[in-house]
């Protein structure tokens, strides 16, 4: 929790710096691990921001992988994995950005 606070403070003070993609990645990881339950997942927002705003950065591929893994996990149950078409389309669109 302390680390996510430090990362967020750095991001707030340097919103578009050279470390921004990596900070967004680590903020996403922290939020997933902390298990914060808001209506919208902050982790998803951080990771998608990384992917959409920094698609050519190496961190964007890591952000996509983490985001994809979490989305697939959230749609997996005892009957297997079912991704609704709009979720699958979003993942495909984001994946194209980082390639």
PDB file as gemmi writes it, atoms N, CA and C in Angstrom:
CRYST1    1.000    1.000    1.000  90.00  90.00  90.00 P 1                      
ATOM      1  N   UNK A   1       0.837  -1.183   0.000  1.00  0.00           N  
ATOM      2  CA  UNK A   1       0.000   0.000   0.000  1.00  0.00           C  
ATOM      3  C   UNK A   1       0.883   1.249   0.000  1.00  0.00           C  
ATOM      4  N   UNK A   2       1.940   1.198   0.790  1.00  0.00           N  
ATOM      5  CA  UNK A   2       2.871   2.335   0.842  1.00  0.00           C  
ATOM      6  C   UNK A   2       3.529   2.542  -0.525  1.00  0.00           C  
ATOM      7  N   UNK A   3       3.937   1.457  -1.143  1.00  0.00           N  
ATOM      8  CA  UNK A   3       4.583   1.544  -2.457  1.00  0.00           C  
ATOM      9  C   UNK A   3       3.636   2.130  -3.493  1.00  0.00           C  
ATOM     10  N   UNK A   4       2.392   1.700  -3.511  1.00  0.00           N  
ATOM     11  CA  UNK A   4       1.458   2.250  -4.491  1.00  0.00           C  
ATOM     12  C   UNK A   4       1.260   3.749  -4.261  1.00  0.00           C  
ATOM     13  N   UNK A   5       1.273   4.175  -3.009  1.00  0.00           N  
ATOM     14  CA  UNK A   5       1.177   5.601  -2.714  1.00  0.00           C  
ATOM     15  C   UNK A   5       2.361   6.382  -3.256  1.00  0.00           C  
ATOM     16  N   UNK A   6       3.554   5.821  -3.097  1.00  0.00           N  
ATOM     17  CA  UNK A   6       4.756   6.484  -3.629  1.00  0.00           C  
ATOM     18  C   UNK A   6       4.722   6.544  -5.156  1.00  0.00           C  
ATOM     19  N   UNK A   7       4.311   5.453  -5.775  1.00  0.00           N  
ATOM     20  CA  UNK A   7       4.228   5.423  -7.239  1.00  0.00           C  
ATOM     21  C   UNK A   7       3.206   6.433  -7.744  1.00  0.00           C  
ATOM     22  N   UNK A   8       2.058   6.470  -7.092  1.00  0.00           N  
ATOM     23  CA  UNK A   8       1.028   7.408  -7.512  1.00  0.00           C  
ATOM     24  C   UNK A   8       1.501   8.852  -7.330  1.00  0.00           C  
ATOM     25  N   UNK A   9       2.180   9.129  -6.233  1.00  0.00           N  
ATOM     26  CA  UNK A   9       2.694  10.483  -5.999  1.00  0.00           C  
ATOM     27  C   UNK A   9       3.690  10.875  -7.094  1.00  0.00           C  
ATOM     28  N   UNK A  10       4.576   9.951  -7.461  1.00  0.00           N  
ATOM     29  CA  UNK A  10       5.533  10.231  -8.527  1.00  0.00           C  
ATOM     30  C   UNK A  10       4.792  10.500  -9.837  1.00  0.00           C  
ATOM     31  N   UNK A  11       3.795   9.669 -10.126  1.00  0.00           N  
ATOM     32  CA  UNK A  11       3.021   9.841 -11.353  1.00  0.00           C  
ATOM     33  C   UNK A  11       2.285  11.176 -11.357  1.00  0.00           C  
ATOM     34  N   UNK A  12       1.764  11.567 -10.220  1.00  0.00           N  
ATOM     35  CA  UNK A  12       1.069  12.847 -10.100  1.00  0.00           C  
ATOM     36  C   UNK A  12       2.023  14.015 -10.376  1.00  0.00           C  
ATOM     37  N   UNK A  13       3.238  13.916  -9.860  1.00  0.00           N  
ATOM     38  CA  UNK A  13       4.217  14.989 -10.037  1.00  0.00           C  
ATOM     39  C   UNK A  13       4.869  14.980 -11.418  1.00  0.00           C  
ATOM     40  N   UNK A  14       4.924  13.809 -12.064  1.00  0.00           N  
ATOM     41  CA  UNK A  14       5.548  13.660 -13.385  1.00  0.00           C  
ATOM     42  C   UNK A  14       4.601  12.872 -14.287  1.00  0.00           C  
ATOM     43  N   UNK A  15       3.500  13.476 -14.721  1.00  0.00           N  
ATOM     44  CA  UNK A  15       2.466  12.719 -15.431  1.00  0.00           C  
ATOM     45  C   UNK A  15       2.888  12.138 -16.778  1.00  0.00           C  
ATOM     46  N   UNK A  16       3.822  12.706 -17.448  1.00  0.00           N  
ATOM     47  CA  UNK A  16       4.240  12.191 -18.751  1.00  0.00           C  
ATOM     48  C   UNK A  16       5.756  12.123 -18.855  1.00  0.00           C  
ATOM     49  N   UNK A  17       6.367  11.474 -17.891  1.00  0.00           N  
ATOM     50  CA  UNK A  17       7.812  11.323 -17.884  1.00  0.00           C  
ATOM     51  C   UNK A  17       8.243  10.041 -18.558  1.00  0.00           C  
ATOM     52  N   UNK A  18       9.537   9.840 -18.607  1.00  0.00           N  
ATOM     53  CA  UNK A  18      10.054   8.644 -19.277  1.00  0.00           C  
ATOM     54  C   UNK A  18       9.758   7.363 -18.497  1.00  0.00           C  
ATOM     55  N   UNK A  19       9.454   7.477 -17.213  1.00  0.00           N  
ATOM     56  CA  UNK A  19       9.145   6.298 -16.402  1.00  0.00           C  
ATOM     57  C   UNK A  19       7.651   6.009 -16.309  1.00  0.00           C  
ATOM     58  N   UNK A  20       6.832   6.861 -16.902  1.00  0.00           N  
ATOM     59  CA  UNK A  20       5.380   6.735 -16.766  1.00  0.00           C  
ATOM     60  C   UNK A  20       4.849   5.351 -17.154  1.00  0.00           C  
ATOM     61  N   UNK A  21       5.235   4.762 -18.288  1.00  0.00           N  
ATOM     62  CA  UNK A  21       4.692   3.439 -18.624  1.00  0.00           C  
ATOM     63  C   UNK A  21       5.008   2.384 -17.557  1.00  0.00           C  
ATOM     64  N   UNK A  22       6.219   2.398 -17.047  1.00  0.00           N  
ATOM     65  CA  UNK A  22       6.585   1.426 -16.012  1.00  0.00           C  
ATOM     66  C   UNK A  22       5.843   1.684 -14.709  1.00  0.00           C  
ATOM     67  N   UNK A  23       5.652   2.941 -14.371  1.00  0.00           N  
ATOM     68  CA  UNK A  23       4.922   3.261 -13.146  1.00  0.00           C  
ATOM     69  C   UNK A  23       3.470   2.827 -13.273  1.00  0.00           C  
ATOM     70  N   UNK A  24       2.868   3.034 -14.445  1.00  0.00           N  
ATOM     71  CA  UNK A  24       1.495   2.576 -14.655  1.00  0.00           C  
ATOM     72  C   UNK A  24       1.408   1.058 -14.522  1.00  0.00           C  
ATOM     73  N   UNK A  25       2.405   0.352 -15.050  1.00  0.00           N  
ATOM     74  CA  UNK A  25       2.440  -1.113 -14.924  1.00  0.00           C  
ATOM     75  C   UNK A  25       2.471  -1.515 -13.447  1.00  0.00           C  
ATOM     76  N   UNK A  26       3.380  -0.923 -12.689  1.00  0.00           N  
ATOM     77  CA  UNK A  26       3.519  -1.312 -11.281  1.00  0.00           C  
ATOM     78  C   UNK A  26       2.323  -0.875 -10.440  1.00  0.00           C  
ATOM     79  N   UNK A  27       1.708   0.251 -10.801  1.00  0.00           N  
ATOM     80  CA  UNK A  27       0.477   0.641 -10.104  1.00  0.00           C  
ATOM     81  C   UNK A  27      -0.628  -0.387 -10.372  1.00  0.00           C  
ATOM     82  N   UNK A  28      -0.702  -0.858 -11.614  1.00  0.00           N  
ATOM     83  CA  UNK A  28      -1.678  -1.898 -11.940  1.00  0.00           C  
ATOM     84  C   UNK A  28      -1.430  -3.171 -11.139  1.00  0.00           C  
ATOM     85  N   UNK A  29      -0.182  -3.578 -11.055  1.00  0.00           N  
ATOM     86  CA  UNK A  29       0.174  -4.770 -10.275  1.00  0.00           C  
ATOM     87  C   UNK A  29      -0.202  -4.581  -8.810  1.00  0.00           C  
ATOM     88  N   UNK A  30       0.148  -3.429  -8.253  1.00  0.00           N  
ATOM     89  CA  UNK A  30      -0.176  -3.159  -6.841  1.00  0.00           C  
ATOM     90  C   UNK A  30      -1.678  -3.220  -6.610  1.00  0.00           C  
ATOM     91  N   UNK A  31      -2.453  -2.602  -7.488  1.00  0.00           N  
ATOM     92  CA  UNK A  31      -3.902  -2.585  -7.304  1.00  0.00           C  
ATOM     93  C   UNK A  31      -4.500  -3.988  -7.399  1.00  0.00           C  
ATOM     94  N   UNK A  32      -4.013  -4.789  -8.345  1.00  0.00           N  
ATOM     95  CA  UNK A  32      -4.500  -6.173  -8.427  1.00  0.00           C  
ATOM     96  C   UNK A  32      -4.181  -6.931  -7.144  1.00  0.00           C  
ATOM     97  N   UNK A  33      -2.974  -6.749  -6.639  1.00  0.00           N  
ATOM     98  CA  UNK A  33      -2.547  -7.504  -5.453  1.00  0.00           C  
ATOM     99  C   UNK A  33      -3.243  -7.035  -4.185  1.00  0.00           C  
ATOM    100  N   UNK A  34      -3.546  -5.730  -4.134  1.00  0.00           N  
ATOM    101  CA  UNK A  34      -4.226  -5.207  -2.954  1.00  0.00           C  
ATOM    102  C   UNK A  34      -5.697  -5.592  -2.928  1.00  0.00           C  
ATOM    103  N   UNK A  35      -6.220  -5.946  -4.098  1.00  0.00           N  
ATOM    104  CA  UNK A  35      -7.601  -6.398  -4.163  1.00  0.00           C  
ATOM    105  C   UNK A  35      -8.620  -5.318  -3.880  1.00  0.00           C  
ATOM    106  N   UNK A  36      -8.326  -4.098  -4.275  1.00  0.00           N  
ATOM    107  CA  UNK A  36      -9.288  -3.016  -4.080  1.00  0.00           C  
ATOM    108  C   UNK A  36     -10.522  -3.290  -4.940  1.00  0.00           C  
ATOM    109  N   UNK A  37     -11.673  -3.181  -4.349  1.00  0.00           N  
ATOM    110  CA  UNK A  37     -12.921  -3.448  -5.067  1.00  0.00           C  
ATOM    111  C   UNK A  37     -13.728  -2.168  -5.226  1.00  0.00           C  
ATOM    112  N   UNK A  38     -13.501  -1.504  -6.322  1.00  0.00           N  
ATOM    113  CA  UNK A  38     -14.286  -0.341  -6.685  1.00  0.00           C  
ATOM    114  C   UNK A  38     -15.158  -0.734  -7.861  1.00  0.00           C  
ATOM    115  N   UNK A  39     -16.085   0.133  -8.245  1.00  0.00           N  
ATOM    116  CA  UNK A  39     -16.935  -0.176  -9.389  1.00  0.00           C  
ATOM    117  C   UNK A  39     -16.078  -0.414 -10.629  1.00  0.00           C  
ATOM    118  N   UNK A  40     -15.086   0.446 -10.818  1.00  0.00           N  
ATOM    119  CA  UNK A  40     -14.111   0.250 -11.885  1.00  0.00           C  
ATOM    120  C   UNK A  40     -12.792  -0.141 -11.249  1.00  0.00           C  
ATOM    121  N   UNK A  41     -12.107  -1.061 -11.858  1.00  0.00           N  
ATOM    122  CA  UNK A  41     -10.818  -1.498 -11.348  1.00  0.00           C  
ATOM    123  C   UNK A  41      -9.747  -0.458 -11.675  1.00  0.00           C  
ATOM    124  N   UNK A  42      -9.117   0.070 -10.647  1.00  0.00           N  
ATOM    125  CA  UNK A  42      -8.022   1.002 -10.887  1.00  0.00           C  
ATOM    126  C   UNK A  42      -6.882   0.316 -11.624  1.00  0.00           C  
ATOM    127  N   UNK A  43      -6.656  -0.947 -11.316  1.00  0.00           N  
ATOM    128  CA  UNK A  43      -5.596  -1.691 -12.004  1.00  0.00           C  
ATOM    129  C   UNK A  43      -5.854  -1.716 -13.504  1.00  0.00           C  
ATOM    130  N   UNK A  44      -7.098  -2.015 -13.883  1.00  0.00           N  
ATOM    131  CA  UNK A  44      -7.437  -2.037 -15.305  1.00  0.00           C  
ATOM    132  C   UNK A  44      -7.222  -0.670 -15.943  1.00  0.00           C  
ATOM    133  N   UNK A  45      -7.609   0.379 -15.235  1.00  0.00           N  
ATOM    134  CA  UNK A  45      -7.437   1.727 -15.776  1.00  0.00           C  
ATOM    135  C   UNK A  45      -5.962   2.078 -15.967  1.00  0.00           C  
ATOM    136  N   UNK A  46      -5.132   1.733 -14.990  1.00  0.00           N  
ATOM    137  CA  UNK A  46      -3.694   2.003 -15.116  1.00  0.00           C  
ATOM    138  C   UNK A  46      -3.093   1.237 -16.287  1.00  0.00           C  
ATOM    139  N   UNK A  47      -3.434  -0.044 -16.387  1.00  0.00           N  
ATOM    140  CA  UNK A  47      -2.851  -0.875 -17.443  1.00  0.00           C  
ATOM    141  C   UNK A  47      -3.333  -0.441 -18.824  1.00  0.00           C  
ATOM    142  N   UNK A  48      -4.609  -0.117 -18.954  1.00  0.00           N  
ATOM    143  CA  UNK A  48      -5.118   0.339 -20.242  1.00  0.00           C  
ATOM    144  C   UNK A  48      -4.524   1.691 -20.628  1.00  0.00           C  
ATOM    145  N   UNK A  49      -4.296   2.556 -19.657  1.00  0.00           N  
ATOM    146  CA  UNK A  49      -3.653   3.832 -19.928  1.00  0.00           C  
ATOM    147  C   UNK A  49      -2.248   3.612 -20.474  1.00  0.00           C  
ATOM    148  N   UNK A  50      -1.533   2.693 -19.877  1.00  0.00           N  
ATOM    149  CA  UNK A  50      -0.192   2.342 -20.340  1.00  0.00           C  
ATOM    150  C   UNK A  50      -0.233   1.838 -21.783  1.00  0.00           C  
ATOM    151  N   UNK A  51      -1.163   0.944 -22.074  1.00  0.00           N  
ATOM    152  CA  UNK A  51      -1.266   0.346 -23.408  1.00  0.00           C  
ATOM    153  C   UNK A  51      -1.640   1.389 -24.451  1.00  0.00           C  
ATOM    154  N   UNK A  52      -2.657   2.188 -24.144  1.00  0.00           N  
ATOM    155  CA  UNK A  52      -3.185   3.119 -25.145  1.00  0.00           C  
ATOM    156  C   UNK A  52      -2.301   4.344 -25.363  1.00  0.00           C  
ATOM    157  N   UNK A  53      -1.626   4.808 -24.314  1.00  0.00           N  
ATOM    158  CA  UNK A  53      -0.826   6.019 -24.451  1.00  0.00           C  
ATOM    159  C   UNK A  53       0.654   5.771 -24.732  1.00  0.00           C  
ATOM    160  N   UNK A  54       1.109   4.550 -24.490  1.00  0.00           N  
ATOM    161  CA  UNK A  54       2.525   4.223 -24.698  1.00  0.00           C  
ATOM    162  C   UNK A  54       2.669   2.874 -25.406  1.00  0.00           C  
ATOM    163  N   UNK A  55       1.984   2.669 -26.520  1.00  0.00           N  
ATOM    164  CA  UNK A  55       1.957   1.338 -27.141  1.00  0.00           C  
ATOM    165  C   UNK A  55       3.310   0.841 -27.647  1.00  0.00           C  
ATOM    166  N   UNK A  56       4.234   1.722 -27.919  1.00  0.00           N  
ATOM    167  CA  UNK A  56       5.547   1.316 -28.448  1.00  0.00           C  
ATOM    168  C   UNK A  56       6.575   1.052 -27.351  1.00  0.00           C  
ATOM    169  N   UNK A  57       6.240   1.379 -26.130  1.00  0.00           N  
ATOM    170  CA  UNK A  57       7.157   1.155 -25.006  1.00  0.00           C  
ATOM    171  C   UNK A  57       7.134  -0.320 -24.597  1.00  0.00           C  
ATOM    172  N   UNK A  58       8.278  -0.866 -24.180  1.00  0.00           N  
ATOM    173  CA  UNK A  58       8.309  -2.269 -23.729  1.00  0.00           C  
ATOM    174  C   UNK A  58       7.330  -2.557 -22.581  1.00  0.00           C  
ATOM    175  N   UNK A  59       7.096  -1.581 -21.734  1.00  0.00           N  
ATOM    176  CA  UNK A  59       6.171  -1.780 -20.609  1.00  0.00           C  
ATOM    177  C   UNK A  59       4.750  -2.027 -21.088  1.00  0.00           C  
ATOM    178  N   UNK A  60       4.385  -1.524 -22.260  1.00  0.00           N  
ATOM    179  CA  UNK A  60       3.020  -1.703 -22.771  1.00  0.00           C  
ATOM    180  C   UNK A  60       2.704  -3.178 -22.999  1.00  0.00           C  
ATOM    181  N   UNK A  61       3.682  -3.945 -23.455  1.00  0.00           N  
ATOM    182  CA  UNK A  61       3.460  -5.386 -23.647  1.00  0.00           C  
ATOM    183  C   UNK A  61       3.227  -6.079 -22.303  1.00  0.00           C  
ATOM    184  N   UNK A  62       3.968  -5.668 -21.291  1.00  0.00           N  
ATOM    185  CA  UNK A  62       3.761  -6.234 -19.958  1.00  0.00           C  
ATOM    186  C   UNK A  62       2.396  -5.827 -19.412  1.00  0.00           C  
ATOM    187  N   UNK A  63       2.016  -4.582 -19.662  1.00  0.00           N  
ATOM    188  CA  UNK A  63       0.699  -4.113 -19.220  1.00  0.00           C  
ATOM    189  C   UNK A  63      -0.403  -4.910 -19.896  1.00  0.00           C  
ATOM    190  N   UNK A  64      -0.246  -5.140 -21.202  1.00  0.00           N  
ATOM    191  CA  UNK A  64      -1.264  -5.912 -21.917  1.00  0.00           C  
ATOM    192  C   UNK A  64      -1.359  -7.332 -21.363  1.00  0.00           C  
ATOM    193  N   UNK A  65      -0.244  -7.965 -21.165  1.00  0.00           N  
ATOM    194  CA  UNK A  65      -0.232  -9.350 -20.662  1.00  0.00           C  
ATOM    195  C   UNK A  65      -0.926  -9.436 -19.299  1.00  0.00           C  
ATOM    196  N   UNK A  66      -0.616  -8.514 -18.422  1.00  0.00           N  
ATOM    197  CA  UNK A  66      -1.235  -8.504 -17.093  1.00  0.00           C  
ATOM    198  C   UNK A  66      -2.742  -8.252 -17.198  1.00  0.00           C  
ATOM    199  N   UNK A  67      -3.111  -7.304 -18.052  1.00  0.00           N  
ATOM    200  CA  UNK A  67      -4.526  -6.981 -18.235  1.00  0.00           C  
ATOM    201  C   UNK A  67      -5.281  -8.184 -18.825  1.00  0.00           C  
ATOM    202  N   UNK A  68      -4.711  -8.770 -19.870  1.00  0.00           N  
ATOM    203  CA  UNK A  68      -5.341  -9.931 -20.512  1.00  0.00           C  
ATOM    204  C   UNK A  68      -5.501 -11.090 -19.525  1.00  0.00           C  
ATOM    205  N   UNK A  69      -4.464 -11.395 -18.782  1.00  0.00           N  
ATOM    206  CA  UNK A  69      -4.536 -12.491 -17.803  1.00  0.00           C  
ATOM    207  C   UNK A  69      -5.648 -12.256 -16.787  1.00  0.00           C  
ATOM    208  N   UNK A  70      -5.767 -11.024 -16.312  1.00  0.00           N  
ATOM    209  CA  UNK A  70      -6.786 -10.725 -15.313  1.00  0.00           C  
ATOM    210  C   UNK A  70      -8.196 -10.800 -15.900  1.00  0.00           C  
ATOM    211  N   UNK A  71      -8.363 -10.308 -17.109  1.00  0.00           N  
ATOM    212  CA  UNK A  71      -9.675 -10.364 -17.763  1.00  0.00           C  
ATOM    213  C   UNK A  71     -10.081 -11.819 -17.998  1.00  0.00           C  
ATOM    214  N   UNK A  72      -9.164 -12.619 -18.517  1.00  0.00           N  
ATOM    215  CA  UNK A  72      -9.477 -14.034 -18.765  1.00  0.00           C  
ATOM    216  C   UNK A  72      -9.813 -14.735 -17.456  1.00  0.00           C  
ATOM    217  N   UNK A  73      -9.057 -14.463 -16.423  1.00  0.00           N  
ATOM    218  CA  UNK A  73      -9.336 -15.063 -15.121  1.00  0.00           C  
ATOM    219  C   UNK A  73     -10.720 -14.673 -14.610  1.00  0.00           C  
ATOM    220  N   UNK A  74     -11.099 -13.425 -14.819  1.00  0.00           N  
ATOM    221  CA  UNK A  74     -12.398 -12.967 -14.315  1.00  0.00           C  
ATOM    222  C   UNK A  74     -13.569 -13.575 -15.078  1.00  0.00           C  
ATOM    223  N   UNK A  75     -13.328 -14.086 -16.279  1.00  0.00           N  
ATOM    224  CA  UNK A  75     -14.377 -14.734 -17.068  1.00  0.00           C  
ATOM    225  C   UNK A  75     -14.219 -16.262 -17.091  1.00  0.00           C  
ATOM    226  N   UNK A  76     -13.468 -16.789 -16.157  1.00  0.00           N  
ATOM    227  CA  UNK A  76     -13.245 -18.228 -16.079  1.00  0.00           C  
ATOM    228  C   UNK A  76     -13.956 -18.785 -14.854  1.00  0.00           C  
ATOM    229  N   UNK A  77     -14.638 -19.884 -15.068  1.00  0.00           N  
ATOM    230  CA  UNK A  77     -15.346 -20.528 -13.968  1.00  0.00           C  
ATOM    231  C   UNK A  77     -15.299 -22.031 -14.125  1.00  0.00           C  
ATOM    232  N   UNK A  78     -16.190 -22.694 -13.452  1.00  0.00           N  
ATOM    233  CA  UNK A  78     -16.195 -24.165 -13.477  1.00  0.00           C  
ATOM    234  C   UNK A  78     -16.542 -24.719 -14.852  1.00  0.00           C  
ATOM    235  N   UNK A  79     -17.176 -23.932 -15.694  1.00  0.00           N  
ATOM    236  CA  UNK A  79     -17.525 -24.376 -17.051  1.00  0.00           C  
ATOM    237  C   UNK A  79     -16.470 -23.980 -18.077  1.00  0.00           C  
ATOM    238  N   UNK A  80     -15.381 -23.408 -17.635  1.00  0.00           N  
ATOM    239  CA  UNK A  80     -14.336 -22.974 -18.552  1.00  0.00           C  
ATOM    240  C   UNK A  80     -14.321 -21.465 -18.676  1.00  0.00           C  
ATOM    241  N   UNK A  81     -13.791 -20.981 -19.787  1.00  0.00           N  
ATOM    242  CA  UNK A  81     -13.668 -19.542 -20.017  1.00  0.00           C  
ATOM    243  C   UNK A  81     -14.622 -19.119 -21.120  1.00  0.00           C  
ATOM    244  N   UNK A  82     -15.416 -18.102 -20.835  1.00  0.00           N  
ATOM    245  CA  UNK A  82     -16.280 -17.516 -21.858  1.00  0.00           C  
ATOM    246  C   UNK A  82     -16.058 -16.013 -21.860  1.00  0.00           C  
ATOM    247  N   UNK A  83     -15.492 -15.508 -22.939  1.00  0.00           N  
ATOM    248  CA  UNK A  83     -15.299 -14.072 -23.105  1.00  0.00           C  
ATOM    249  C   UNK A  83     -16.428 -13.533 -23.976  1.00  0.00           C  
ATOM    250  N   UNK A  84     -17.223 -12.616 -23.468  1.00  0.00           N  
ATOM    251  CA  UNK A  84     -18.247 -11.994 -24.305  1.00  0.00           C  
ATOM    252  C   UNK A  84     -17.592 -11.335 -25.523  1.00  0.00           C  
ATOM    253  N   UNK A  85     -18.302 -11.259 -26.635  1.00  0.00           N  
ATOM    254  CA  UNK A  85     -17.708 -10.692 -27.867  1.00  0.00           C  
ATOM    255  C   UNK A  85     -17.108  -9.303 -27.682  1.00  0.00           C  
ATOM    256  N   UNK A  86     -17.762  -8.435 -26.902  1.00  0.00           N  
ATOM    257  CA  UNK A  86     -17.233  -7.080 -26.732  1.00  0.00           C  
ATOM    258  C   UNK A  86     -15.937  -7.082 -25.927  1.00  0.00           C  
ATOM    259  N   UNK A  87     -15.790  -8.017 -25.012  1.00  0.00           N  
ATOM    260  CA  UNK A  87     -14.545  -8.138 -24.235  1.00  0.00           C  
ATOM    261  C   UNK A  87     -13.440  -8.669 -25.137  1.00  0.00           C  
ATOM    262  N   UNK A  88     -13.761  -9.680 -25.925  1.00  0.00           N  
ATOM    263  CA  UNK A  88     -12.792 -10.245 -26.870  1.00  0.00           C  
ATOM    264  C   UNK A  88     -12.340  -9.181 -27.873  1.00  0.00           C  
ATOM    265  N   UNK A  89     -13.293  -8.364 -28.354  1.00  0.00           N  
ATOM    266  CA  UNK A  89     -12.953  -7.294 -29.303  1.00  0.00           C  
ATOM    267  C   UNK A  89     -12.020  -6.261 -28.676  1.00  0.00           C  
ATOM    268  N   UNK A  90     -12.300  -5.911 -27.414  1.00  0.00           N  
ATOM    269  CA  UNK A  90     -11.442  -4.949 -26.727  1.00  0.00           C  
ATOM    270  C   UNK A  90     -10.024  -5.499 -26.571  1.00  0.00           C  
ATOM    271  N   UNK A  91      -9.915  -6.767 -26.179  1.00  0.00           N  
ATOM    272  CA  UNK A  91      -8.589  -7.380 -26.036  1.00  0.00           C  
ATOM    273  C   UNK A  91      -7.850  -7.399 -27.366  1.00  0.00           C  
ATOM    274  N   UNK A  92      -8.553  -7.731 -28.436  1.00  0.00           N  
ATOM    275  CA  UNK A  92      -7.919  -7.747 -29.761  1.00  0.00           C  
ATOM    276  C   UNK A  92      -7.440  -6.359 -30.169  1.00  0.00           C  
ATOM    277  N   UNK A  93      -8.235  -5.342 -29.873  1.00  0.00           N  
ATOM    278  CA  UNK A  93      -7.861  -3.961 -30.224  1.00  0.00           C  
ATOM    279  C   UNK A  93      -6.617  -3.538 -29.441  1.00  0.00           C  
ATOM    280  N   UNK A  94      -6.590  -3.848 -28.155  1.00  0.00           N  
ATOM    281  CA  UNK A  94      -5.437  -3.490 -27.330  1.00  0.00           C  
ATOM    282  C   UNK A  94      -4.186  -4.268 -27.749  1.00  0.00           C  
ATOM    283  N   UNK A  95      -4.386  -5.529 -28.110  1.00  0.00           N  
ATOM    284  CA  UNK A  95      -3.247  -6.358 -28.530  1.00  0.00           C  
ATOM    285  C   UNK A  95      -2.613  -5.804 -29.807  1.00  0.00           C  
ATOM    286  N   UNK A  96      -3.445  -5.327 -30.717  1.00  0.00           N  
ATOM    287  CA  UNK A  96      -2.920  -4.729 -31.964  1.00  0.00           C  
ATOM    288  C   UNK A  96      -2.087  -3.484 -31.672  1.00  0.00           C  
ATOM    289  N   UNK A  97      -2.450  -2.754 -30.650  1.00  0.00           N  
ATOM    290  CA  UNK A  97      -1.689  -1.543 -30.333  1.00  0.00           C  
ATOM    291  C   UNK A  97      -0.259  -1.851 -29.900  1.00  0.00           C  
ATOM    292  N   UNK A  98      -0.080  -2.934 -29.153  1.00  0.00           N  
ATOM    293  CA  UNK A  98       1.253  -3.223 -28.614  1.00  0.00           C  
ATOM    294  C   UNK A  98       2.117  -4.063 -29.542  1.00  0.00           C  
ATOM    295  N   UNK A  99       1.570  -4.506 -30.654  1.00  0.00           N  
ATOM    296  CA  UNK A  99       2.376  -5.293 -31.591  1.00  0.00           C  
ATOM    297  C   UNK A  99       3.171  -4.417 -32.507  1.00  0.00           C  
TER     298      UNK A  99                                                      
END                                                                             
